[in-house]
Amino acid sequence: MEITDIRIRRLEGNNKMKAIVSITIDDEFVLHDIKVVDGEKGLFIAMPSKKTADGEYRDIAHPIKTETRNRIQKMILERYAQEEELAGEG
């Protein structure tokens, strides 16, 4: 599995949610609505989720293996940092 594209839509304001991300896998499959969140321990990603009838949120798409999630998170956060740096220069 290769992530072949990452598209980031930064969100303005003082929200904990900093961006919404779409990734393309192997130039064949797109996953939308990954969130970049600023938590107590720094930035992390939250996979697309849906609110259930009992008020809980459940991921509707997510990696099964921890190492896959970590790899996706690393790539997204690196790209997010690059875009933040570019935005600061403009």
N, C-alpha and C positions, 0 to 999 in steps of 0.2 A: 504494500500500500504506500502510495506516494501522494503527498499533498502538493498539488500542482498549481494552486492559486489560493491566495488569501485576500479577501476584500474587507476593509475595515471602514465602518461608518462611526466616526467619533461623535460623542454626545457632549453638548456644551452644558455648563452649569456645575454646581457643586454636588452632583449626585454621586452615590457610590458606584453606580453603573457608568462606566467610562466609554464603552463602545459596544456596537453590535457587529458581529463578524459572520461572514460566509466563507466556507472553505470548499474547494473543489478537490476531489480525490480521484487520482488516475485519469484526469481529464474526462471523467465519465459520470461522476456523482457529486451533487452539490448538497451541502448541509448549511442551512441558514439559521440565524437567530442564536448563535453562540454569543454569550455575553462576557465582556471584560469587566470584572468587578474589583473595586478597591476595598479589600477586607482588612481586618485587624493585623494580619501578617503580610500585607502587601497585595499585589495584583494576582488574580487567579481567573480562570475561565469557568463559566457555568454553562452547561449544555442546554439545548432547547428543552423547555419543560411546559407542562400543562397543569393547571389547577384542577384537582379532583373534587368530587362532590363533597368530601369531608374537609375541604379547605387546604389540603396538603398539595405541595408541588411535586410532580414526578417527571423525571427525564423522559422525553419521548424518543430520543436518540442519544446514544452514548457509547464510548469505547468499552469493550469488555475487559481488556487487559490494562492494568495500571501503567505499564510502560508506554502503551499507545496513547493513553490520555496525557501522560507527561510529555511525550514527544509533540503532540498537538498543542498543548499549552505552551511549551517552550517556543515553538514556531510562531504562534499567534502573539505572544507577549514580546518576542523580539521584533516582529513587524510593527506592533503597536508602539514600541519604544522608538523605532526609526521614524514613524509618522509623527510622533510627538516632537521629536527633535527637529524634523523638517518644519513643523508648524511653528515652533519657537523661533526659527530663523526668518520666517516670512513676516 
